[in-house]
Amino acid sequence: MKLVSKEVEKDGSGQVTLIPVEAEDMWHAYNLIGVGDSLRSTTVRKVTTESATGSSSSSRVRTTLTISIEDIDFDTQGCMLRVKGRNIQENQYVKMGAYHTLDLELNRKFTLAKECWDIIALERIEMACDVAQSADVAAVILQEGLAHVCLVTSSMTVIRAKLEQNIPRKRKGFCQQHDKALLKFYDSVLQAVQRHINFEIVKCVIVASPGFVKDQFCEYLFQQAVKLDLKILLENRHKFIQVHSSSGHKHALKGKLN
């Protein structure tokens, strides 16, 4: 499945535009589309016109319709979804409220809108689109005790790993516990970087944090790479870029991608 765009608001409402490219994608689409959602796609409509002399003729025209979904049928043999509903947007060929069936096929773009996208539907989109195959930017955004490893495409930022660990505060004469916990935390982040970032595809890794956390983490990362002979990290050291962020939360990354 190819994700063209994703616009989901904080209240869960919004729309996504997708293009199914494999047979399995039609199954994902079938599980995403629900009664009461709105669906927009291209279709062919038979139009009858009447001339000044009173004779009529019919022709088939391609147009784009948006319907409120009332019924969904999955044709597994034809690898097609037939989605029936009422037209809800002005169209020169189809009256408002008129019934129409949209056929969703492979390589036909469609836009699906919901009043509330739940986490299951959003996770299905992430799984179907397999962002790891198209994301050429990765990001590690962190603060002491919190880190997010993300993959970034032109249309979305996907969290592949969230790491949380309690880091004891530094106290005068008792720094050992703090430092030991911090190294353990950095090691967890290093493991996540190795597990979730495909350096054959990713061209840039943004490491962002407040203060000096990013510097300390990168220093630890490459010290361990040398110590453990982690060649994949050493060979791609030039791809790592350090930037400042306000926190280790995902939303702090937003301003760094512009």
Secondary structure by P-SEA (a helix, b strand, c coil): ccccbbbbccccccbbbbbbccaaaaaaaaaaccccbbbbbbbbbbbbbbccccbbbbbbbbbbbbbcccbbbbcccccbbbbbbbbccccccccccbbbbbbbcccbbbbbbbccccaaaaaaaaaaacccccccbbbbbbcccbbbbbccccccccccbbbbbbbcccccccaaaaaaaaaaaaaaaaaaaaaccccccccbbbbbbccaaaaaaaaaaaaaaaaacaaaaaaacccbbbbbcccccccccccccc
